[in-house]
Amino acid sequence: MDHAARIASQRIAAADRLTRLEQQLVELRALRRGEQDDDEHDPDGVPLSEEWSRLEGLRERAVRTLAELDRAAEAAARGEVPTCIRCGAPIPSGRLEARPQALTCVACAV
């Protein structure tokens, strides 16, 4: 699979993940409006506020990932070879296979 195809594949997965997270947030909002909105004292469950915070964090990360993948797709469409923003070296193909939106080489990512 070439670099552009990897970006497209991961973008689809990230968009699906974002859709699922947003649906979970809609469901959580419904719970907060329902009878179960006083869960802070439930010793057996995770408070809705904690779950809300977790889902919001995951949603924000998914939005950032989509933006990163969009930038990588635009660069690939222009024919740019992915290079490290720190040292200028080409980003190894193995790193791009794992993270096609990578902006740094392995050495600079550490």
ABEGO torsion letter per residue (X at the ends): XBAAAAAAAAAAAAAAAAAAAAAAAAAAAAAAABAAABAAABAABBBAAAAAAAAAAAAAAAAAAAAAAAAAAAAAAAGBBBBBAAAGBBBBAAAAAABAABABBAAAAX
